[in-house]
Amino acid sequence: MRAYQLTARTGVDALKAVDLPTPKPGRGQVLVKVSACALNYRDLAIATGRYRSPTRANVIPLSDGAGEVIEAGPDVRGVRAGDRVTGCFFQRWQGGEAGPDTQASALGGGVDGMLAEYVVLEEEGLVKTPGHLTDEEAATLPCAALTAWHALVEHGGLTPGKTILVQGTGGVSMFALQFARMAGATVIATSSSDAKLARALALGATHGINYRSTPDWDKAAVELTGGRGVDQVVEVGGPGTFARSLGAIRTGGKISLIGVLSGMAEINPGLILAKRASVQGISVGSTQMFEAMNRAISANGLKPVIDRVFPFARAADAYRHLESAAHFGKIVIAM
């Protein structure tokens, strides 16, 4: 089968096309023919050696992908050949609190990922694909969408009337925007691009703040809420933007800490105390969360925002497009 492996951690050029034997499913596993994959910032961090967790040598990359079940191994009961399925980021996190082996089961890191013609997934590490989505659309869900869902619904208790601030226009932020609007919340989006802010407004954001022309975007967010502050920030910048996120929330507000895109910095715990803030680190989510999210996606007919689709032969170009930060929404690789 055709696949890609990361032969080093020196950048996108370490991504190599290879020919590997087609894997066989074991007990409780299924063989999936992959139709599409999607990229996340994590994939770029792994390729460049900046990812915080260990990854296996010559790993097949990418956590996100969707396709069709070809063969079910012994003791598989929930799916059968012909079912359209989407893989879960963590292959061993069915529900409840994450276990000690959860991180090691992350696709494209601790175990081989989705950038191959065929993959073997655990039955508990996949979900059925919503019928109204294409495989290219479904491939965008496992990391970015579920992270946004976990942040807003599981951590934030999303309800109508809340005000959510999303940072940037990448995958997590655009799914957060869509989920918040789906629930009747108000969304403030930030970006360094007025053109991207215009697209976020067209997608349903109520307000847009250009953080280049308005560096005190936290104060601007407070002004937009009549001096109260936002209920929750979906924080993808990390330590470099964290202090401003604290400035933007209301007293007792929440920050869902997801990314570290803006580098490292000192965090003053006194600011957290002063705002009586609830800060929660979010690491994707469980299979049960994924199933709940898919029910909401199906009920509302939600369609993921896809920036661009690359063919399998141009997988490295997809990485480079992600590295350029020119995208709006998700980047997909079609098989």
Secondary structure as the mmCIF struct_conf table of DSSP 4:
data_model
#
loop_
_struct_conf.conf_type_id
_struct_conf.id
_struct_conf.beg_label_comp_id
_struct_conf.beg_label_asym_id
_struct_conf.beg_label_seq_id
_struct_conf.end_label_comp_id
_struct_conf.end_label_asym_id
_struct_conf.end_label_seq_id
STRN STRN1 ARG A 2 LEU A 6
BEND BEND1 ARG A 9 THR A 10
HELX_RH_3T_P HELX_RH_3T_P1 VAL A 12 ALA A 14
STRN STRN2 LEU A 15 ASP A 19
HELX_LH_PP_P HELX_LH_PP_P1 PRO A 21 PRO A 23
TURN_TY1_P TURN_TY1_P1 ARG A 27 GLY A 28
STRN STRN3 GLN A 29 ALA A 38
HELX_RH_AL_P HELX_RH_AL_P1 TYR A 41 ALA A 47
TURN_TY1_P TURN_TY1_P2 THR A 48 GLY A 49
BEND BEND2 ARG A 52 SER A 53
TURN_TY1_P TURN_TY1_P3 ALA A 57 ASN A 58
BEND BEND3 SER A 63 SER A 63
STRN STRN4 ASP A 64 ALA A 72
TURN_TY1_P TURN_TY1_P4 PRO A 74 ASP A 75
BEND BEND4 GLY A 78 GLY A 78
TURN_TY1_P TURN_TY1_P5 ALA A 81 GLY A 82
STRN STRN5 ARG A 84 GLY A 87
BEND BEND5 PHE A 89 PHE A 89
STRN STRN6 PHE A 90 PHE A 90
BEND BEND6 GLN A 91 ARG A 92
BEND BEND7 GLY A 95 GLU A 97
TURN_TY1_P TURN_TY1_P6 PRO A 100 THR A 102
HELX_RH_3T_P HELX_RH_3T_P2 GLN A 103 SER A 105
STRN STRN7 ALA A 106 LEU A 107
TURN_TY1_P TURN_TY1_P7 GLY A 108 GLY A 110
STRN STRN8 VAL A 111 VAL A 111
BEND BEND8 MET A 114 MET A 114
STRN STRN9 ALA A 116 ALA A 116
BEND BEND9 GLU A 117 GLU A 117
STRN STRN10 TYR A 118 GLU A 122
HELX_RH_3T_P HELX_RH_3T_P3 GLU A 123 GLY A 125
STRN STRN11 LEU A 126 LYS A 128
HELX_LH_PP_P HELX_LH_PP_P2 THR A 129 PRO A 130
TURN_TY1_P TURN_TY1_P8 GLY A 131 HIS A 132
BEND BEND10 LEU A 133 LEU A 133
HELX_RH_AL_P HELX_RH_AL_P2 ASP A 135 ALA A 138
TURN_TY1_P TURN_TY1_P9 ALA A 139 THR A 140
HELX_RH_PI_P HELX_RH_PI_P1 LEU A 141 ALA A 145
HELX_RH_AL_P HELX_RH_AL_P3 LEU A 146 TRP A 149
HELX_RH_PI_P HELX_RH_PI_P2 HIS A 150 HIS A 155
TURN_TY1_P TURN_TY1_P10 GLY A 156 GLY A 156
TURN_TY1_P TURN_TY1_P11 PRO A 160 GLY A 161
STRN STRN12 THR A 163 GLN A 167
BEND BEND11 GLY A 168 GLY A 170
HELX_RH_AL_P HELX_RH_AL_P4 GLY A 171 MET A 182
TURN_TY1_P TURN_TY1_P12 ALA A 183 GLY A 184
STRN STRN13 THR A 186 SER A 191
BEND BEND12 SER A 192 SER A 192
HELX_RH_AL_P HELX_RH_AL_P5 ASP A 194 LEU A 203
TURN_TY1_P TURN_TY1_P13 GLY A 204 GLY A 204
BEND BEND13 THR A 206 THR A 206
STRN STRN14 HIS A 207 ASN A 210
TURN_TY1_P TURN_TY1_P14 TYR A 211 SER A 213
BEND BEND14 PRO A 215 PRO A 215
HELX_RH_AL_P HELX_RH_AL_P6 TRP A 217 LEU A 224
TURN_TY1_P TURN_TY1_P15 THR A 225 GLY A 227
BEND BEND15 ARG A 228 ARG A 228
STRN STRN15 VAL A 230 GLU A 235
BEND BEND16 GLY A 237 GLY A 237
HELX_RH_AL_P HELX_RH_AL_P7 PRO A 239 ALA A 248
STRN STRN16 ILE A 249 LEU A 257
TURN_TY1_P TURN_TY1_P16 LEU A 261 SER A 262
HELX_RH_AL_P HELX_RH_AL_P8 PRO A 269 LYS A 275
TURN_TY1_P TURN_TY1_P17 ARG A 276 ARG A 276
STRN STRN17 SER A 278 GLY A 281
HELX_RH_AL_P HELX_RH_AL_P9 THR A 287 ASN A 300
TURN_TY1_P TURN_TY1_P18 GLY A 301 GLY A 301
STRN STRN18 ILE A 306 PRO A 311
HELX_RH_3T_P HELX_RH_3T_P4 PHE A 312 ARG A 314
HELX_RH_AL_P HELX_RH_AL_P10 ALA A 315 SER A 324
TURN_TY1_P TURN_TY1_P19 ALA A 325 ALA A 325
BEND BEND17 PHE A 328 GLY A 329
STRN STRN19 LYS A 330 ALA A 334
#
